[in-house]
Amino acid sequence: MLINEELIVIPVQQKTKEGVIEELAEVAFSVGRIADKAKYVAAVLKREEEYSTAVGFHVAIPHGKTDAVTEPFLMYGRVDKVDWKALDGEPVDHVFMIGVPEKEAGSTHLQILAKLSRRLMKEEFRSELTQATDAQAIIDVLKKNELL
């Protein structure tokens, strides 16, 4: 499964973009989704240097494509107004972090991004995410919106 309760962090403790990425990567590493945390974090930060993954609506979708990823995953983390260098200047409250093995970079990665991006355009979906208070509630929102 792409995401499960183990891959949901509410709340994320870190207060910077780099700290959030590091904290979420540690969770992915601890549940076996990545074999080399440092390599994965480096791939995600390299992507962030190219262009901020803050997509508007107080959401960021950091992602990394590397052979450090053992199994594709999607994570959700709730943060508290982290400055993600968004084009709209707004802070981020929701982070969806994606990890895919290098060999699946084209197909899996793009499918996850496309599906998630379509849902994030809907105010109702974003509102349900904000109102969800725990990992199971987030899973329920994702299921309802056909992201699982």
Backbone as CSV, one residue per row, in Angstrom:
resi,resn,N_x,N_y,N_z,CA_x,CA_y,CA_z,C_x,C_y,C_z
1,MET,0.839,-1.181,0.000,0.000,0.000,0.000,0.883,1.242,0.000
2,LEU,0.508,2.209,-0.779,1.279,3.438,-0.937,1.380,4.234,0.361
3,ILE,0.281,4.310,1.103,0.263,5.042,2.374,-0.539,4.235,3.380
4,ASN,-0.108,4.291,4.618,-0.843,3.673,5.716,-0.642,4.547,6.950
5,GLU,-1.215,4.133,8.077,-1.136,4.956,9.286,0.294,5.212,9.743
6,GLU,1.199,4.274,9.471,2.606,4.456,9.860,3.254,5.621,9.121
7,LEU,2.698,5.981,7.967,3.286,7.030,7.126,2.576,8.378,7.291
8,ILE,1.832,8.512,8.372,1.135,9.765,8.669,1.677,10.309,9.984
9,VAL,2.095,11.565,9.944,2.692,12.189,11.127,1.897,13.449,11.474
10,ILE,1.200,13.378,12.616,0.408,14.513,13.107,0.710,14.682,14.589
11,PRO,1.312,15.756,15.000,1.927,16.806,14.186,3.393,16.494,13.927
12,VAL,3.919,17.078,12.856,5.355,17.037,12.607,5.979,18.028,13.597
13,GLN,7.045,17.638,14.241,7.666,18.476,15.267,8.543,19.595,14.698
14,GLN,9.182,19.326,13.567,10.131,20.290,12.997,9.422,21.531,12.458
15,LYS,10.157,22.652,12.432,9.559,23.944,12.053,10.159,24.550,10.795
16,THR,11.105,23.832,10.145,11.689,24.313,8.895,11.448,23.291,7.803
17,LYS,11.524,23.755,6.565,11.343,22.845,5.431,12.313,21.673,5.515
18,GLU,13.586,21.967,5.734,14.599,20.921,5.800,14.345,19.975,6.973
19,GLY,13.946,20.528,8.111,13.654,19.712,9.286,12.469,18.793,9.066
20,VAL,11.432,19.311,8.405,10.239,18.509,8.111,10.614,17.348,7.189
21,ILE,11.364,17.638,6.145,11.786,16.591,5.207,12.593,15.525,5.945
22,GLU,13.498,15.958,6.797,14.341,15.041,7.569,13.485,14.175,8.510
23,GLU,12.533,14.796,9.214,11.686,14.056,10.152,10.817,13.021,9.428
24,LEU,10.211,13.416,8.321,9.378,12.478,7.575,10.227,11.353,6.977
25,ALA,11.410,11.687,6.491,12.309,10.665,5.942,12.703,9.660,7.018
26,GLU,12.888,10.115,8.238,13.231,9.204,9.340,12.109,8.189,9.558
27,VAL,10.874,8.646,9.461,9.725,7.738,9.602,9.726,6.728,8.450
28,ALA,9.909,7.207,7.223,9.934,6.307,6.062,11.057,5.278,6.200
29,PHE,12.186,5.710,6.713,13.314,4.808,6.939,12.969,3.776,8.013
30,SER,12.351,4.223,9.088,12.051,3.326,10.211,11.042,2.238,9.849
31,VAL,10.195,2.492,8.849,9.217,1.476,8.429,9.661,0.746,7.162
32,GLY,10.914,0.962,6.749,11.489,0.188,5.658,11.180,0.649,4.248
33,ARG,10.669,1.862,4.088,10.372,2.348,2.735,11.611,2.914,2.044
34,ILE,12.597,3.336,2.839,13.867,3.777,2.259,15.007,3.059,2.968
35,ALA,16.030,2.736,2.198,17.177,2.007,2.749,18.291,2.951,3.190
36,ASP,18.350,4.121,2.579,19.414,5.079,2.870,18.775,6.455,3.046
37,LYS,18.551,6.824,4.301,17.852,8.081,4.596,18.598,9.291,4.039
38,ALA,19.906,9.339,4.237,20.695,10.488,3.788,20.593,10.669,2.270
39,LYS,20.635,9.574,1.545,20.554,9.634,0.084,19.170,10.123,-0.364
40,TYR,18.127,9.634,0.304,16.769,10.073,-0.031,16.595,11.558,0.275
41,VAL,17.013,11.977,1.466,16.885,13.391,1.854,17.643,14.271,0.858
42,ALA,18.827,13.849,0.458,19.613,14.618,-0.515,18.845,14.764,-1.835
43,ALA,18.172,13.694,-2.276,17.398,13.745,-3.524,16.222,14.721,-3.389
44,VAL,15.553,14.703,-2.242,14.417,15.599,-2.019,14.895,17.049,-1.957
45,LEU,15.973,17.301,-1.238,16.483,18.676,-1.117,17.013,19.193,-2.455
46,LYS,17.597,18.300,-3.254,18.065,18.705,-4.583,16.870,19.166,-5.422
47,ARG,15.773,18.438,-5.334,14.551,18.807,-6.056,14.025,20.152,-5.558
48,GLU,14.083,20.378,-4.257,13.620,21.645,-3.676,14.467,22.823,-4.167
49,GLU,15.756,22.589,-4.379,16.637,23.660,-4.872,16.244,24.091,-6.279
50,GLU,15.776,23.137,-7.075,15.387,23.429,-8.458,14.134,24.290,-8.500
51,TYR,13.172,23.965,-7.659,11.879,24.656,-7.663,11.123,24.234,-6.408
52,SER,10.558,25.184,-5.703,9.817,24.850,-4.486,8.656,23.915,-4.806
53,THR,8.457,22.930,-3.939,7.343,21.997,-4.136,6.082,22.451,-3.400
54,ALA,6.085,23.688,-2.898,4.858,24.255,-2.344,3.940,24.534,-3.536
55,VAL,2.739,23.967,-3.501,1.848,24.029,-4.658,0.683,24.996,-4.471
56,GLY,0.698,25.754,-3.380,-0.428,26.626,-3.070,-1.373,25.931,-2.110
57,PHE,-2.382,26.646,-1.673,-3.377,26.100,-0.743,-2.743,25.617,0.565
58,HIS,-1.557,26.157,0.907,-0.843,25.783,2.145,-0.362,24.334,2.113
59,VAL,-0.065,23.826,0.906,0.350,22.434,0.724,1.701,22.384,0.007
60,ALA,2.553,21.453,0.456,3.807,21.158,-0.248,3.831,19.673,-0.575
61,ILE,4.446,19.345,-1.712,4.569,17.943,-2.130,6.041,17.657,-2.453
62,PRO,6.877,17.603,-1.423,8.280,17.267,-1.685,8.386,15.827,-2.162
63,HIS,9.359,15.576,-3.036,9.498,14.220,-3.558,10.934,13.945,-3.975
64,GLY,11.237,12.666,-3.930,12.572,12.245,-4.327,12.509,10.955,-5.107
65,LYS,13.273,10.911,-6.189,13.382,9.705,-7.016,14.812,9.214,-6.873
66,THR,14.965,8.088,-6.211,16.302,7.560,-5.961,16.228,6.071,-5.677
67,ASP,17.321,5.377,-5.928,17.347,3.953,-5.617,17.435,3.695,-4.107
68,ALA,17.494,4.761,-3.308,17.432,4.620,-1.852,16.019,4.219,-1.406
69,VAL,15.019,4.451,-2.267,13.635,4.078,-1.967,13.448,2.605,-2.310
70,THR,13.005,1.827,-1.324,12.824,0.391,-1.534,11.427,0.046,-2.028
71,GLU,10.458,0.902,-1.695,9.059,0.676,-2.075,8.394,2.042,-2.193
72,PRO,7.640,2.297,-3.273,6.999,3.603,-3.425,6.137,3.939,-2.205
73,PHE,6.148,5.210,-1.836,5.324,5.623,-0.702,4.826,7.042,-0.857
74,LEU,3.752,7.308,-0.138,3.195,8.646,0.020,3.056,8.843,1.513
75,MET,3.544,9.973,1.999,3.418,10.299,3.422,2.602,11.569,3.564
76,TYR,1.968,11.701,4.721,1.278,12.945,5.044,1.817,13.445,6.372
77,GLY,2.118,14.723,6.422,2.534,15.341,7.676,1.814,16.666,7.870
78,ARG,1.327,16.889,9.060,0.699,18.173,9.387,1.740,19.026,10.082
79,VAL,1.974,20.200,9.529,2.967,21.119,10.077,2.282,22.418,10.481
80,ASP,3.025,23.285,11.149,2.452,24.535,11.631,3.100,25.723,10.928
81,LYS,2.494,26.106,9.826,2.893,27.302,9.091,4.392,27.379,8.804
82,VAL,4.883,26.363,8.108,6.298,26.302,7.743,6.537,27.116,6.468
83,ASP,7.579,27.926,6.482,7.955,28.696,5.296,8.604,27.745,4.297
84,TRP,7.908,27.485,3.186,8.388,26.529,2.186,8.852,27.261,0.931
85,LYS,8.977,28.571,1.024,9.374,29.410,-0.122,8.382,29.252,-1.272
86,ALA,7.109,29.281,-0.910,6.045,29.141,-1.904,5.975,30.376,-2.790
87,LEU,5.583,30.188,-4.032,5.434,31.311,-4.948,4.382,32.301,-4.454
88,ASP,3.338,31.783,-3.803,2.293,32.670,-3.299,2.675,33.301,-1.956
89,GLY,3.846,32.939,-1.427,4.320,33.519,-0.171,3.638,32.978,1.070
90,GLU,2.693,32.077,0.897,1.937,31.535,2.023,2.692,30.375,2.678
91,PRO,2.575,30.251,3.999,3.213,29.122,4.679,2.473,27.813,4.394
92,VAL,3.136,26.709,4.686,2.585,25.380,4.438,2.075,24.771,5.738
93,ASP,0.916,24.122,5.666,0.328,23.415,6.808,0.229,21.903,6.559
94,HIS,0.233,21.519,5.296,0.084,20.108,4.915,1.234,19.711,3.993
95,VAL,1.858,18.581,4.303,2.959,18.090,3.478,2.650,16.661,3.043
96,PHE,2.661,16.452,1.741,2.565,15.106,1.178,3.936,14.799,0.592
97,MET,4.666,13.881,1.188,5.992,13.550,0.692,5.935,12.238,-0.078
98,ILE,6.541,12.244,-1.260,6.516,11.089,-2.152,7.927,10.522,-2.295
99,GLY,8.002,9.210,-2.289,9.263,8.539,-2.564,9.020,7.429,-3.567
100,VAL,9.829,7.411,-4.609,9.740,6.328,-5.589,11.141,5.880,-5.979
101,PRO,11.286,4.570,-6.237,12.575,4.087,-6.724,12.886,4.725,-8.082
102,GLU,14.149,4.949,-8.357,14.574,5.572,-9.620,13.945,4.892,-10.833
103,LYS,13.870,3.570,-10.821,13.345,2.840,-11.990,11.858,3.071,-12.234
104,GLU,11.125,3.567,-11.217,9.694,3.839,-11.375,9.405,5.332,-11.451
105,ALA,10.447,6.116,-11.613,10.318,7.570,-11.534,9.273,8.136,-12.491
106,GLY,9.228,7.669,-13.709,8.287,8.220,-14.667,6.852,7.882,-14.360
107,SER,6.550,6.601,-14.278,5.158,6.173,-14.158,4.574,6.396,-12.769
108,THR,5.110,5.746,-11.765,4.536,5.797,-10.416,4.504,7.222,-9.878
109,HIS,5.613,7.905,-10.005,5.747,9.259,-9.476,4.709,10.198,-10.092
110,LEU,4.577,10.153,-11.401,3.641,11.045,-12.077,2.190,10.696,-11.763
111,GLN,1.892,9.404,-11.615,0.527,8.995,-11.270,0.133,9.535,-9.899
112,ILE,1.048,9.412,-8.934,0.766,9.900,-7.583,0.563,11.414,-7.614
113,LEU,1.473,12.126,-8.254,1.378,13.590,-8.320,0.085,14.048,-8.994
114,ALA,-0.272,13.424,-10.095,-1.467,13.829,-10.830,-2.733,13.617,-10.001
115,LYS,-2.847,12.457,-9.397,-4.024,12.125,-8.594,-4.148,13.080,-7.402
116,LEU,-3.048,13.288,-6.717,-3.040,14.159,-5.540,-3.349,15.600,-5.932
117,SER,-2.740,16.069,-6.998,-2.948,17.453,-7.439,-4.416,17.719,-7.775
118,ARG,-5.067,16.759,-8.422,-6.490,16.935,-8.750,-7.330,17.089,-7.485
119,ARG,-7.033,16.295,-6.463,-7.799,16.372,-5.218,-7.541,17.692,-4.487
120,LEU,-6.292,18.138,-4.507,-5.934,19.358,-3.775,-6.607,20.605,-4.337
121,MET,-7.081,20.535,-5.553,-7.801,21.667,-6.141,-9.164,21.854,-5.486
122,LYS,-9.645,20.827,-4.815,-10.987,20.871,-4.214,-10.926,21.360,-2.768
123,GLU,-11.637,22.426,-2.507,-11.691,23.019,-1.168,-12.179,22.003,-0.131
124,GLU,-13.165,21.182,-0.504,-13.719,20.199,0.430,-12.638,19.213,0.899
125,PHE,-11.802,18.756,-0.020,-10.726,17.828,0.325,-9.747,18.490,1.297
126,ARG,-9.335,19.701,0.989,-8.385,20.405,1.864,-8.987,20.648,3.243
127,SER,-10.261,20.968,3.286,-10.952,21.188,4.554,-11.018,19.905,5.378
128,GLU,-11.301,18.785,4.716,-11.352,17.491,5.412,-9.983,17.125,5.985
129,LEU,-8.926,17.424,5.248,-7.571,17.167,5.757,-7.313,17.984,7.022
130,THR,-7.696,19.246,6.978,-7.466,20.139,8.117,-8.242,19.678,9.345
131,GLN,-9.450,19.172,9.135,-10.291,18.763,10.251,-9.919,17.395,10.816
132,ALA,-9.215,16.592,10.059,-8.825,15.253,10.529,-7.841,15.393,11.690
133,THR,-8.088,14.669,12.768,-7.288,14.857,13.985,-6.268,13.753,14.244
134,ASP,-6.357,12.661,13.478,-5.396,11.584,13.702,-5.161,10.820,12.401
135,ALA,-4.247,9.852,12.454,-3.859,9.108,11.262,-5.044,8.381,10.619
136,GLN,-5.899,7.767,11.421,-7.039,7.046,10.854,-7.982,7.995,10.128
137,ALA,-8.177,9.179,10.665,-9.041,10.165,10.014,-8.452,10.605,8.668
138,ILE,-7.134,10.734,8.598,-6.482,11.078,7.331,-6.687,9.938,6.333
139,ILE,-6.493,8.702,6.772,-6.717,7.533,5.911,-8.154,7.556,5.378
140,ASP,-9.111,7.854,6.238,-10.519,7.911,5.829,-10.728,8.975,4.750
141,VAL,-10.115,10.140,4.921,-10.228,11.215,3.931,-9.624,10.764,2.603
142,LEU,-8.464,10.122,2.654,-7.801,9.659,1.432,-8.633,8.595,0.718
143,LYS,-9.220,7.676,1.496,-10.078,6.637,0.908,-11.306,7.261,0.243
144,LYS,-11.960,8.163,0.964,-13.145,8.828,0.446,-12.854,9.538,-0.874
145,ASN,-11.649,10.063,-0.999,-11.259,10.802,-2.193,-10.471,9.953,-3.189
146,GLU,-10.563,8.636,-3.020,-9.987,7.654,-3.942,-8.485,7.808,-4.145
147,LEU,-7.790,8.163,-3.075,-6.325,8.240,-3.119,-5.698,6.997,-2.535
148,LEU,-6.511,6.043,-2.122,-6.019,4.761,-1.608,-6.550,3.641,-2.468
